[in-house]
Amino acid sequence: MTAFVTIDATRLEYQLIESSQGRSDTLVFLHEGLGSVAGWRDYPAKIAAATGWRILVYSRRGYGQSDPISGPRRVDFMHDEGRGVLPAMLDRLGIERPILIGHSDGGSIALIHAGGTDRPVRGVITLAAHVFVEDLTIAGIVDAKKAFETTDLGQRLGRVHKDVASAFRGWNEIWLHPDFRAWNIEEFLPKIRCPVLAIQGVDDQYGTPAQVDTIVRGVGAKARGLMIENCRHAPHREAETVTTGAIIDFVASLG
């Protein structure tokens, strides 16, 4: 069931899926720029059943049923999330040494948390994460803006967000802001001490293989990349069998 916790005067939606084996080991799912608890659909439950681990899923501010944002996001909003909100959430729920599974913005936040804090992290799995901004990324976000204005995208997003405008514009406008072109989190990669699995679709419309290459090179021997054929920006939906298998193997290797 969905519950709420207040972090820094912000009400955040979350869901805990308890381990079928009674384990306290926890996988923390961090959603993409237009995601939420509901946006993950039943995927966290599938991973819980396959691994026997407990699962935490939560909606960041401005998403899902969490409080909306009160103004434009800053360029360093993912830094704030990875080094401030996520640690507070883990402390509030008593979660120690998690494995972080982050999709897109969530993957970037996971890398920032693992390399930008002194908190123990057992492992990081990224799904289509970014560590710098590419022309392809911006082109994809421009296309998303057009789709929001001319198609039923807003209506579809309304199924997983109580404030669709806050969710979409909070993500879209900061990524298209001129100052965001300089956004870069490569500095955190060499400081990551845990194993990292970086997964990305070969046909990702928001990023090239350079993202995975940079993550693996920056983290070093503890990291490996997985590029999936015939897959775009959502490996857990568009290549579920391959992605799930890789996640299960990674979790088992750290169990």
C-alpha positions as CSV (number, residue, x, y, z in Angstrom):
1,M,0.0,0.0,0.0
2,T,1.1,3.6,-0.6
3,A,2.0,5.7,2.4
4,F,3.4,9.2,3.0
5,V,6.4,10.6,4.8
6,T,7.3,14.3,5.3
7,I,10.8,15.3,4.5
8,D,11.8,19.0,4.9
9,A,8.2,20.0,5.1
10,T,7.4,18.1,1.8
11,R,4.9,15.2,1.8
12,L,6.3,12.4,-0.3
13,E,4.5,9.3,-1.5
14,Y,6.2,5.9,-1.0
15,Q,5.5,2.2,-1.1
16,L,7.4,-0.6,0.7
17,I,7.1,-4.1,-0.7
18,E,8.2,-6.5,2.1
19,S,10.5,-9.4,1.4
20,S,8.8,-12.8,1.0
21,Q,11.8,-14.2,2.8
22,G,11.7,-11.8,5.7
23,R,14.9,-10.0,4.6
24,S,15.7,-6.4,5.5
25,D,18.0,-6.0,2.5
26,T,16.4,-3.3,0.4
27,L,16.3,-2.3,-3.3
28,V,15.5,1.4,-3.7
29,F,13.8,2.3,-7.0
30,L,14.4,5.9,-8.3
31,H,12.1,6.9,-11.1
32,E,12.8,8.9,-14.3
33,G,12.0,12.5,-15.0
34,L,8.3,11.8,-15.7
35,G,7.9,8.8,-13.3
36,S,6.4,8.1,-10.0
37,V,5.4,5.2,-7.8
38,A,2.6,4.3,-10.1
39,G,4.7,4.9,-13.2
40,W,6.8,1.8,-12.3
41,R,3.6,-0.3,-12.7
42,D,4.2,-3.8,-11.4
43,Y,8.0,-3.9,-12.1
44,P,9.2,-3.4,-8.5
45,A,6.9,-6.2,-7.4
46,K,8.3,-8.5,-10.0
47,I,11.9,-7.8,-8.8
48,A,10.8,-8.3,-5.2
49,A,9.4,-11.8,-6.1
50,A,12.5,-12.7,-8.2
51,T,15.1,-11.6,-5.7
52,G,13.5,-12.0,-2.3
53,W,14.6,-8.5,-1.3
54,R,12.4,-5.8,0.2
55,I,11.6,-2.9,-2.2
56,L,11.2,0.9,-1.6
57,V,9.7,3.0,-4.3
58,Y,8.9,6.7,-3.8
59,S,7.8,9.7,-5.8
60,R,10.0,12.7,-5.7
61,R,8.6,16.1,-5.1
62,G,6.5,17.2,-8.1
63,Y,5.6,13.7,-9.1
64,G,2.9,11.1,-8.4
65,Q,0.9,11.9,-5.3
66,S,3.8,13.8,-3.6
67,D,3.6,17.5,-3.0
68,P,4.0,19.7,-6.2
69,I,7.1,21.9,-6.6
70,S,6.6,25.5,-5.7
71,G,8.7,27.1,-8.5
72,P,11.2,26.3,-11.3
73,R,13.7,23.6,-10.6
74,R,17.4,24.6,-10.2
75,V,20.1,23.1,-12.4
76,D,21.5,21.2,-9.4
77,F,18.1,19.7,-8.5
78,M,19.4,16.1,-8.9
79,H,22.4,16.9,-6.6
80,D,19.9,18.1,-3.9
81,E,17.9,14.9,-4.3
82,G,20.9,12.5,-4.2
83,R,22.7,14.2,-1.3
84,G,19.7,15.5,0.7
85,V,16.3,14.0,0.1
86,L,17.4,10.5,-0.6
87,P,19.6,10.2,2.6
88,A,16.7,11.7,4.6
89,M,14.3,9.2,3.2
90,L,16.6,6.2,3.9
91,D,17.1,7.4,7.5
92,R,13.4,7.9,8.1
93,L,12.6,4.4,7.0
94,G,15.6,2.8,8.6
95,I,17.2,1.5,5.4
96,E,20.9,0.8,5.4
97,R,23.3,-0.3,2.6
98,P,20.7,-0.4,-0.2
99,I,21.1,-1.3,-3.8
100,L,19.9,1.7,-5.8
101,I,18.0,1.1,-9.1
102,G,17.5,4.3,-11.0
103,H,15.9,5.0,-14.3
104,S,17.1,8.1,-16.3
105,D,17.1,11.0,-13.8
106,G,16.8,8.4,-11.1
107,G,19.9,6.7,-12.3
108,S,21.8,10.0,-12.2
109,I,20.5,10.6,-8.7
110,A,21.7,7.1,-7.7
111,L,25.3,7.9,-9.0
112,I,25.3,11.3,-7.2
113,H,24.3,9.6,-3.9
114,A,26.8,6.8,-4.2
115,G,29.7,9.1,-5.2
116,G,28.7,12.3,-3.4
117,T,28.0,11.2,0.1
118,D,29.8,9.0,2.6
119,R,26.8,6.7,3.1
120,P,27.2,3.0,2.5
121,V,25.7,1.7,-0.7
122,R,25.8,-2.0,-1.6
123,G,25.4,-1.4,-5.4
124,V,24.0,0.8,-8.1
125,I,22.0,-0.2,-11.2
126,T,21.3,2.6,-13.7
127,L,18.8,2.3,-16.5
128,A,19.5,4.9,-19.2
129,A,21.2,7.3,-16.8
130,H,22.9,10.6,-17.9
131,V,26.1,11.9,-16.6
132,F,26.3,14.8,-19.0
133,V,24.0,16.5,-21.5
134,E,24.1,15.6,-25.2
135,D,22.5,17.2,-28.3
136,L,20.4,14.0,-28.7
137,T,19.1,14.4,-25.1
138,I,17.9,18.0,-25.8
139,A,16.3,17.0,-29.1
140,G,14.4,14.2,-27.3
141,I,13.2,16.6,-24.7
142,V,12.1,19.1,-27.3
143,D,10.1,16.3,-29.0
144,A,8.5,15.4,-25.6
145,K,7.4,19.1,-25.2
146,K,5.8,19.0,-28.6
147,A,4.0,15.7,-27.7
148,F,2.7,17.2,-24.5
149,E,1.3,20.2,-26.4
150,T,-0.2,18.3,-29.3
151,T,-1.1,14.8,-28.2
152,D,-2.8,13.0,-25.4
153,L,0.5,12.7,-23.5
154,G,-0.8,14.9,-20.7
155,Q,-3.9,12.8,-20.3
156,R,-1.8,9.7,-20.0
157,L,0.5,11.2,-17.5
158,G,-2.6,12.1,-15.5
159,R,-2.9,8.5,-14.6
160,V,0.3,8.6,-12.5
161,H,0.5,12.2,-11.4
162,K,-2.0,14.3,-9.4
163,D,-0.5,17.5,-10.8
164,V,0.5,16.8,-14.4
165,A,1.7,20.4,-15.2
166,S,4.0,20.3,-12.2
167,A,5.4,17.0,-13.2
168,F,6.0,17.7,-16.9
169,R,7.1,21.3,-16.7
170,G,9.3,20.8,-13.7
171,W,11.2,18.2,-15.7
172,N,11.0,19.7,-19.2
173,E,11.8,23.3,-18.5
174,I,15.0,22.8,-16.5
175,W,16.4,20.3,-19.0
176,L,15.7,22.9,-21.8
177,H,17.2,25.8,-19.8
178,P,20.4,27.1,-21.4
179,D,22.3,26.8,-18.1
180,F,21.5,23.1,-18.0
181,R,23.8,22.4,-21.0
182,A,26.8,22.6,-18.5
183,W,25.2,20.1,-16.1
184,N,27.7,17.2,-15.5
185,I,28.1,14.6,-12.7
186,E,31.3,12.9,-13.9
187,E,33.1,14.2,-10.8
188,F,31.2,11.7,-8.6
189,L,32.1,8.6,-10.6
190,P,35.6,8.0,-9.3
191,K,34.4,8.3,-5.7
192,I,31.9,5.5,-6.1
193,R,33.1,2.5,-4.1
194,C,30.4,0.0,-4.8
195,P,29.7,-2.2,-7.9
196,V,27.8,-0.5,-10.7
197,L,25.8,-2.0,-13.5
198,A,24.9,0.6,-16.2
199,I,22.2,-0.5,-18.6
200,Q,21.0,1.3,-21.7
201,G,19.2,0.7,-24.9
202,V,21.1,1.0,-28.1
203,D,18.3,3.0,-29.6
204,D,17.8,5.3,-26.6
205,Q,16.3,8.5,-27.9
206,Y,17.7,10.5,-25.0
207,G,21.3,9.4,-24.9
208,T,24.2,7.8,-26.8
209,P,26.4,4.8,-25.7
210,A,28.8,7.5,-24.5
211,Q,26.8,7.7,-21.3
212,V,27.5,4.1,-20.4
213,D,31.1,4.3,-21.6
214,T,31.7,7.3,-19.3
215,I,30.1,5.7,-16.3
216,V,32.2,2.5,-16.7
217,R,35.4,4.4,-17.3
218,G,34.7,6.8,-14.5
219,V,33.8,4.3,-11.8
220,G,36.5,1.8,-12.9
221,A,36.9,-1.9,-12.4
222,K,33.8,-2.2,-10.2
223,A,31.5,-1.1,-13.1
224,R,30.2,-2.8,-16.2
225,G,28.0,-1.7,-19.0
226,L,25.1,-3.5,-20.8
227,M,23.9,-2.2,-24.1
228,I,20.6,-3.8,-25.2
229,E,19.7,-4.1,-28.9
230,N,16.2,-3.0,-30.1
231,C,15.6,-1.0,-27.0
232,R,15.1,2.7,-26.4
233,H,14.9,4.7,-23.2
234,A,13.0,2.2,-20.9
235,P,15.0,-1.1,-20.7
236,H,12.8,-2.5,-17.9
237,R,9.7,-2.2,-20.2
238,E,11.1,-2.5,-23.7
239,A,13.6,-5.3,-23.0
240,E,12.1,-6.7,-19.7
241,T,13.5,-10.2,-19.9
242,V,17.1,-9.1,-20.5
243,T,17.0,-6.3,-18.1
244,T,15.4,-8.3,-15.3
245,G,17.9,-11.1,-15.8
246,A,20.8,-8.7,-15.5
247,I,19.3,-7.1,-12.3
248,I,18.7,-10.5,-10.7
249,D,22.3,-11.6,-11.4
250,F,23.7,-8.3,-10.1
251,V,21.7,-8.5,-6.9
252,A,22.6,-12.2,-6.4
253,S,26.3,-11.3,-6.8
254,L,26.0,-8.9,-3.8
255,G,23.6,-11.0,-1.7
